[in-house]
Amino acid sequence: MFKNKYITLGIIALIIIIVAWASVLGFINSRKVASFPPVTLEYWGVWEQPEDINLLTQAYNAKHPLVTINFRTFKAAEYRDQLLKAWAQDRGPDLFMVPNTWVREYQEFATPMPSSMSVPTQYETGTFKKEVVSRLVDYPGYTIKNIKDTFIDVVYQDVVVDATILALPYSVDTMALYYNRALLQANNIAEPARTWDEIVSQAKTISKLNSDDTFLQSTIALGATKNIPNAFDIVSLLMSQVGVRLSDGNYPTFDSDDRALSAISFYLNFARPTTIAYSWNKDQANALDVFTSGRLAYFLGYNYHAPQIKQINPKLDWDVIPVPQTNLAVAPQTYANYWVTMVSKKSKNAGVSWQALSEMSSAENVGPYLAQTKKTTALRSLIKGQQQDIIIGPFAQNVLQAQSWYHGYNYPLAEKYFLQTIDDMAASEKPTMGMLLTLNGQIRQTYQPPKQQ
């Protein structure tokens, strides 16, 4: 009896100690939160609409009420200069968006993802009596393996630089094939082309010239550079589809593979009058404008082109399918063109910024954003659902095989070299591997870190 009494008293004492210790910890933790001043993060971007980003930032603020995120949109033409000017004056954003091909260029301005981040968090506790409490919580950062397991391969290839994580995306846009249903039917073509051979075959039927050798209607916009949006991406895709390794991550490597020259020659054939593929030339208007006017059967574009097409010509009868493939392709491939978010080295709240970015880009939080923007996910866990979506499906279908290869420090210059070489090859009767060797040398220079001033 006495033994049971002592046991009971011991249990009561233990409970009192546990409760007291929990109170002390709670007090200490609450003091930590109380001593954590409110934080305002400045977030800069270009194409994102504030109402879309608000889906992410407001959901984050609800869980972390001491953290406010202000998003600011810039014009594309001024964005780069505004970033550099702000950093030179020791100000600017905590978080900033850049194209996936700019990551290495902005490495010197960025803070890599830390292994741990402390952020005040609000959550509900209590079994019977619910209570909202705040605690300073330590959040783990991603490991490199986490990135590879969580995001699609192209993200891993683009955001992991020198064994550090420099950025995260909310989505990954992929190239697809827009087609004019009415124009195909008018030429007695029941279904859109699924392979490049079918595209070439249809060119004989669809492409039509007037007496001045001006196109009345065209099959597809290929073979030139200045009037074709994303020509760099399209040629890169064609080379990837035939097995060319464009880069080893440190330097471009396409000059050692004669399949690269074959892919470029195939591209150029669509602008050569002597070929059956002839469908385009450098004198045409912009390909997107020709497509929206109803005179172009196929247009290679991204998801972001869809609202532009709807706005320019609401009556156009069009649809979209995955990009054409080669008959020799082992697996369907497409090309990725997307924006990522980085954390500024100038940020006084880099840890909070990284935790906010990590949480906002998670599957739980990014879902409503993707649903509203109709963008393709960067997360492996959400791909299957999007592939069944009637709108997103064509872009999500091959997202696991999306490619992107430039990882140097000056994408605009590399693109300029690349497209100038395509133009030089177009003017040549027979493009040579020597031209590719020269191009490789030019682009290799852009892989060198810029000299510090």
C-alpha positions, 0 to 999 in steps of 0.5 A, a space after each residue: 500500500 505504502 509502496 503504491 502511495 510512493 509510486 503515485 507521489 513519484 509520478 505526480 512529482 515527475 509530472 510537475 517537473 515535466 510541466 515546469 520544465 516545459 513551461 521554462 522551455 516555452 518561456 525561453 522559446 517565447 523570449 526567443 520569438 519576442 526578441 526576434 524583430 519583424 522581418 520584411 523581405 524584398 523580392 524582385 522579379 520580372 514576369 510574375 504577376 503580384 496576384 500569383 506570387 501573393 498565393 505563395 507569400 501570403 500563405 507563408 506569412 500566415 504561418 510566419 506572421 513576423 515575416 512579410 514578403 514584398 514582391 516587386 516587378 521590373 521591366 525585363 529590359 531594366 532588370 539586370 541594371 537595376 539589380 547591379 545598381 542596387 547591389 553596388 549601393 548596398 541595397 536591393 532585394 533579399 530574394 531575386 528571380 533570374 532565368 535558369 541560364 543565369 545562375 552561374 553568372 549571379 553566383 558571386 551575388 548569391 548566398 548558397 542554401 545553408 544547412 539550417 535556418 531559424 525562423 519564428 513559426 506560428 502553429 496550433 497546440 494542445 489536445 483539449 484546449 487549442 492554443 496558437 503559439 509561436 516558437 523559433 524553429 530550426 528548419 533543415 536546408 536541402 542536401 544536394 541529394 534532396 534536390 535530386 530526389 525532390 526536383 526534376 533532373 534539369 533543376 538539379 543540373 541548373 541550381 547545384 553549382 560547385 557542390 552548393 545549392 544556389 537557387 530553387 524554382 516554382 515551376 519549369 516551362 517546357 517547349 511544346 508544339 502549337 498547331 493550327 487545327 483549321 490550317 491542317 484540316 484545310 490541307 487535308 491533314 487529320 492529325 498534327 505531326 508527332 515526329 520531325 519526319 512527319 513535319 518534313 512530309 507535311 511541308 510539301 502540302 502546307 507550304 505555299 508560295 506566291 509568284 514572288 516566292 513569298 510564303 502565303 502560308 508556312 509549315 513551321 518556322 525553322 532555319 533562321 534566327 532573328 524572326 524565330 523566338 527561342 531559336 537557341 533553344 530549338 537548335 539545342 533541342 534538335 542536337 540533344 534529341 540525336 544524342 549530342 552532349 552539349 556540355 559536360 557542366 564545365 565546358 561546351 562539348 558539342 564540337 566533337 560530335 558530327 551529329 551536332 552538325 547534322 542537327 543544325 543542317 536539318 534545322 537550316 533545311 527548312 529555310 533552303 529553297 532547294 529542299 522539300 522541307 522549305 517552309 521559312 526564310 529570314 524575310 518572314 515576320 516574327 514566327 509568333 505573329 505569323 502563327 497568330 495570323 493563321 498562316 503558320 501550321 506549327 509553332 515551337 513555343 513555351 507555356 507562356 506563349 499560350 496567353 499571348 496567342 489568346 490575346 492576339 487572336 482569340 478566334 484562332 483554332 489552335 491546340 498544343 502537343 509535345 514537341 516532335 521527336 526523332 525516329 531514333 530517340 530513346 526517350 522523348 525529349 523537350 527543352 526547359 526555359 524557366 526562372 529560379 529564385 536566388 538569395 542575395 549575398 547582401 541580404 541581412 536575413 539570408 537564412 529567413 529568405 532561404 527558409 521562405 523560398 524552401 517552404 514556398 516552393 514545396 509541394 504543399 504550398 506551390 500547388 495553388 500557385 501552379 493551379 492558378 498560373 497553369 504552369 508546369 511543376 518542377 517537383 517530381 511528386 506533382 508531375 503525374 497529376 499534371 500529365 493528366 491535365 488537359 491544359 498543362 498535359 502537353 508541357 508536363 508530358 516530357 518534363 522529366 526528360 527536359 534538357 538545358 545545357 548552358 552553365 557559363 557566366 554570360 548567357 547573352 554573349 553565348 547566345 549571340 555567338 551561337 545564333 551568329 554561327 547558325 546565320 553563318 552556316 545558313 549563308 554557307 553552301 556546306 557548313 563544316 565542323 570547323 565552324 562548330 569548333 570556332 563556336 565552341 571556342 567562343 562559348 568556352 570563353 564565357 565559361 570563365 569567371 569574370 575578372 574582379 574589378 
